[in-house]
Amino acid sequence: MTIDQNQLRLLPSIDELLQSTGGSGLIAHYSRSMTLRAIRAALAQARQDILDGSTCPSSEQLLVAAEQILQQVMRPHLQSVINATGVIINTNLGRSPLSREALMAVQEVAGGYSNLEYDVETGRRGSRHTHVAALLCELTGAEAALVTNNNAAAVLLALSTLAMGREVIISRGQLVEIGGGFRVPDIMRQSGCQLVEVGTTNRTRIGDYEAALSERTALLLTVHPSNFLISGFTESTSTAALAELAHRHNLPVMDDLGSGCLLDSSQYGLTHEPMPQESLAAGADVVCFSGDKLLGGPQVGILLGKAEILARIAKHPLMRAMRIDKMTLAALEATLRHYQRDEATSHIPIWRMIAARPESVAARASRWAAKLRAQGIAARTQRGESTVGGGSLPGEMLPTTLLAIDAALVSQSLDEIAKQLRLRSIPIITRILRDTLLLDPRTVLEEQDKEVILGLTEVVENTVK
């Protein structure tokens, strides 16, 4: 291929572009250093295009290319997305969205100073833990409460305080692996305690725990296997039975619930998820769980239990390394207030999704399909299932109605359409099953409906056969 050197010579210099009206505008908006890098990148691409046979772009075209580069560079890396996957607590997509009230509380506290560690009544230093401790105790019946930055931290902190250098007895069937490849045995070892496994994977009886007791035993630990199911020939030991055995030997029982559900999930067509208040009533001395799963709040680890034990945990040096910040505390308090006012299912997004009636989800899907068909897009609805996700209620499904676009009716591959939806300024995350692009209205916030229709229209309209 013959290279037209004249086309290369027509390219403007970097200074010409920087000093132009358009260049000055970019500098004013993005800074000179960023604009300089973008213009260099635009010119480099133009040179390569000319070498490949293209003609020289105009200065205006080069500045447009530079602006597109700047827009891409300035696009937030962590951004909001629309979850149309049907997975309610989607770990990859940030788990539980916060309520409007929680968002307002964060904004109110983060925008200025706060009484994070200041007692306004006495005028003296206070504790950040007092802001939610009483509320947690009211909702669960606990004597005391602490909050860390996540549940793995809560487990590590409690075991470091109560069992360092001693033995912790746990059922072999509860040695779970949580998200990101983190395993409960590894967390336990980091706390300095010695793991003592009892029973088998599918059956662990109270006698197995009792046989393992020794003078080095520090506590009995139970971990809710929230992200998998063992069914069939199984047997496990109740928290009440463990507490009776432990207390007979002056030992504490710690219950890691994982999800931390404050509502009875069986009222919403799901199996019953263990609740903190039930575990405490059964005799557990320490209960811990996450805040951003079935609680529907921010990422925290919540510790509940006996006042004397939690006071010891609060004094551990690791507590400072694992404490939460003012914004998380504000969001957590606002979330807990919804439970206090008996409005969780109407105000907390994940519970609004879980409690949504099948007919209301079907009506939304039908409206989506009708609007898309009006744009010439062959959309339809079909029955499907939503899942709770987030390591909560494994295997549990909720009936739903999905928006469906069939591969046979579009010219582009569904993978490409899904990719284009993901690459929008407001990404829409979908799923593909059996040559069909599927979107579940259950996990889409109602205020996002218009954006879903807009995104599908933009991406799919030109691919219709």
N, C-alpha and C positions, 0 to 999 in steps of 0.2 A: 504494500500500500504506500502510495506517495504522500508524504506529509506536506501540507501547504504551510510553508514557513510564514507566509504573509498573514495567515490567520493567527498564528502565535504572536506575531508582532502587533496585532491589533489589540491584544489584551492590555487593559489599562494598568498602570502601576498601583502599588498598594497605597502610596500617598495620594494619588488622584482620587481613589475611592474613599479614603479616609476624609479628605477635604471637601468632598462633594456634599450637597445638601442632604442626600440620603445617608451618607456616612456619618455626618454630624448628628443626625437624628438617632442613629444607632448608638453612637458614643454617649449621647445624653441619656439614653435609656438603659444601656448595658455597661458602660464604662469603656475607656479607650483600649485597655489591654484585652478585654474580651472581644471587642469588635475587631481589633487587629488580628487576633487568632482566627476568628471566623472568616475574615476576608482572605487571609492566607489559605485557609482550607478551601474556600470557594474558588480561588484562583488555581489552586493545585488540581481541583477536580475539573475545572474548565480546560486546563492544559492537557489533562489525560483524555478528555472528550475530543479535543481537537486532534490529538495523536491517533484517536480511534476513528477519525473521519468527520467529526462534527465541525460546524462553523463557529466562529468566535461569538460568545454571548455579548449582549450589550452591557454597559455599566449598570443599568437598572436591573437587568437579570442577575448580574453578579451580586448586587446588593440584596436582592430578594433571596438568593441562595444563602448569603451570609446571615440574613435575618432568620431564615429557617433553621440554620445551624445553631444560632443563639437561642432560639425558642426551645429547641431540643435539649440544649445544654442546661437551660434554666428550668426545665420541667422538673418538678419535685420527684425525687427517686422514690420516696415513700408517698403513695398517693391513694386517694379513695377509689374504690372499684365497686361495680355493681355485681352482687353475688346472685347469679341465676342458676347455680349448680344444684340447688335443692338440699345442700348440706347446711343445716342451720348454724351450728357452732363449727365454722370452717377454720381450722387451725392455720392453714396456709394464707387465709384471707383475714387474719387478725382476730379470730374467735368472735366474741360477742360484741356487737355494736352497742354503744351506750345510748341511754335515753336522752331526750332533749334536756331534761332537768339536770342530768349528770353533766352534759356538755356545758350548760349554763353555769353550773357550779364551778367547773374547771376554769372557765373564762373569768369568772368573778374573782376567784382566788389567785389565779396566775397573773392577772393584770396589775397587781399591786402588792402591797404588804398584807400579811395575814397574822392571825394569832396561832400559827403553827405550833410553837413551843413557848407560848406566853399566856399566862392566866390573867385575863382582863379584870377579873374581880379582885384579885389580891395584888396585882401589879408585879408579880414575880414570875420567874421562869416556870413553864408548865411542861407537859409531856404531849407529844404528838399522838400518842396512843389513846388519850382520853377522848378524842373527837369521835371515835366509833365504838369504843369498848362497851359503853353502857347500852348502846343500841344493839350490838351483837348479842349481849347477854339477855336483853329483853326479848329478842326474836328467837333465841335458842334455849334459854334456860341455863346457860353456862354461868359459873361463878365469876369468870374472868375471861378476857380476850386480848390477843395480840395480833398484829398484822405485819407480815413481811412482804418482800417484793415478788415472791411467787411461791407456789406450794412446795416445790423441790427444796427451796430455801427453808421453808417452815419445817420440813422433815429433817433436814440436815441440822438445823438449829436445835430442835427438840432432842434429837438423838445425841448431839454433842454435849448438851447440858445434862441429860439424864442417864447416858449409858457409855460415855467415853471410857475405854479400857475394860469394859465389861461385856457381858453377853446379852444379845437381844434374840428372843425366840420368835420365829415367823414360820408360817406354813409354806412348804415348798411350792404349792400351787399359787402363791401370791407374790412370787418373785418376778414381777412384771417389768417389761420395758415400756417406758413412756416415750413421748414424742422426741424426735431428734436423736434417737439411739441411746438415750439416757436410761440406765437400768437401776431399779431400786437397790439391788445388792451393792452396786458401785457407790451410790449415794450413802448407803449405810456404812460402807468401809471408810469413806471420807470423814465420817463423823468420829472415827476412832473406836467404834464398837465392834464386837465380834459377832458375826452372823451365825445363828444356830438354826438350821433348817429342820423342820419336823414334818411327818406325814409323807404323803405322796402327791403327785401333781393333781390327782382328781379326788383324793379322800384324805382329810385330816381331822382326827377326832380329838376331843378334849384330853384323852389319855396320852396322846402324842406330846402335847404341850407339858403335861404334868411329868412325864418321864424325862423330859429334857431339863427340868428345873435343877439348878445347882446354886451353890453359894455365890457364884459369879454372875448369876442372872440379874440383869438390871431392870428389864421390863418385857412385857409381851406385846408384840406388834401385830396388828392386822391391817392389811392393805386391800382396799376394794379393787378388784380387777376390772376397772371401768372401761378398758379398751379392748377386751376380748371376752369370749364366753367359753365356759367348760360345761358341756351338757352330757346327759346320759348317766353313767354309773358314778355319781359324785356324792360327796358328803363334806360339809364344812362345819366349823364350830362358831356358834353365835357369839356376839360381843358380850352378851349377858353371862354366858358360861365362862368366857375368858376372864371377865371381870371378877366373877365369884372365885375362880381359881387364884388369880393374881392377888386379890385382896386378902385371901386366906393366908398367903405367904408374904404379905406386906409389900407387894410389888404393884407398880402402876400398869395400866393398859393404855396403849396409844392406838388410835384408829385413824388411818389415812384414808379418807373417803374419796379423795380425788376431785370429783365434780362439785360436791357441796350443794345439794338441791334443798331449798327451803320450802318448796311446794310439793304436794303429793302428786307425782307424775302420773300415777294411775288414773287420776281424774281426767286425763287428756288423751286416753287411748294408748298409753304406754305402760310398760311394766313399772313396778314401784322401784324408784331409785332410793337407796339409803339416805336418810336425812340426818344432819348433825344433831338436831334435837332428840332424835330417836337413839342415836349412839350415846349421847350424854345420859339420857334416861336409863339406858341399859347398864350404865356403870363405867363407861370409858372415862379415864382421867384426863386424857388429852385427845382432842379431835382436830384434824387439820384438813383443809380443802382449798380449792382454787376459787378465785373471785371472778374469773372471766369465762367460766364454763356455764353450768346451769344456774349460777347466781345471776349471771347477766350483767356483770359489772366490769371494772378494770382488772388488769393482771395484778393479782395479789395472792399471798398465801395467808390464810386465816387460821389462827390457833385458838381453840376454845378449851375450857376445862377448869380443873380445880385451881383456886386462887393461889395456893401455896406453890404448886408446881409451875404455874405460868409466871409467878414472881421470880422464880429461879431462872427460867428461860429468858426473861426480860433483862436480867443482869449479865447474861453471857456476853463476852466481848464481840462475838459474831453478830449480835443483834444490831449493832450500829452499821455493820457492813450490809445488812439485809433489810434495813428499814426502808419505808416507802416515802415518797416525796409528797409535797402539799397538793399537787394536781391529782395524784392518784387517790389521796385521802378524800379530797372533795368529791371526786366521782364515786368513790365507794360509799360515802355517807349518803349522797343523793340516791344511789341505787337502793341502799337499805331502807331509806325512807319510803320507797314504793311498797316494800313489804309491810312496813309499819302501818301504812294507810290502806292495806289490802287492795292495792291497785297494780300489782306486778304484771298481771296478764293484759292490762290495757296500756301500760306505760313502758315496760321493759321490752325492747324489740324481740329478743329471742322467745320470750314467753308469749308475746303477741303472735309470733309465727307458729309456735307450738299449739296455741289455743285456737288458731284460725279454723273456722268451720270449712269442711271440704267444699260446700256449695259456694262459699265466698271466694275461695281460691279458684274454683271452676269459672265463676263469673269474670274474674280478672283475666284469666287465660282466654276466655271467649272474646272479651273486649279487645285484647291484644290482637288476636287472630283477625277479627273483623276490621280493625284499623289497617292492618298489613294487607289484607285482601283488597281493601279500597285503594291501595297503592300498587296493586298488581302483583303482590307477592303471595304465592300459594302457601299460606300458613294454615295450619289446622291445630286442633287440640287432641290430646290423648291422655288416658289415665296413666298415672305413674305413682311413685313413692318418694317422699322426702325422708331424710334421715337426720337424727339429732346431731351426730358427729362430735368432734372434739374430745374423743375418749369418754363419751357419756352414752349410756344406754346402748351398748353395742348390739347390732342386729335388729334394733327397734325401728319400725317404719311408720310413717304417717301417710294416709292416702292423699293424693294430690292430683291436680290436672296440669299437664305440661303443654306449653306451646311447642309445636313441632314443625320443622322445615325439612322436607325430604330431599336427599341427594339427587334423586332422579329428576327433580323439578328445577334445579339450578345448574348453571353452566360451570361454576367454579367448584372446586372440591370443598367439602365441609370443613376440612382442616384449615384451608386458606380463609374461609369465611370466619371461622372461630378465631383465627389469628388476627384478622383485620378488626374484629370486634374487641380483641384484647389490646390492640395498638391505638385505639381511639384516645382522645384527651381524657375522656371518662371511660375507662375500660369496662367491658361487659364480659364476665366470665361465664361460659356456658359448658355444656358437655355434649358428647357425641355418642350415640348408642345405636347400633344396627342401621347404619347409613341414614341417621336422622339427627339433626341439630336440635337439642332440647333446652328449653328454658323453663325453670320452675318459679312461678309467681310467689310461692310461699316465702322464699328467702330474699325476695326483692322488696325493699321498702316502698310503701305506696307512693311516696313522693318521687320515686325514681321511674315510675311507669312511663312518663312522657319521654324520658331519656332512652329507655329500652326501645320504644317504637322508633324514635329518631335514629338511633344507632343501627337497628336492623334495616330501616329504610335506606340509610346511607350506604350500608355495606352490601345488602342483598339485592336491592332494586335493580342494579345493572347486571346481575348475574342470572336473572330469571330466564329460562329457556322459552 
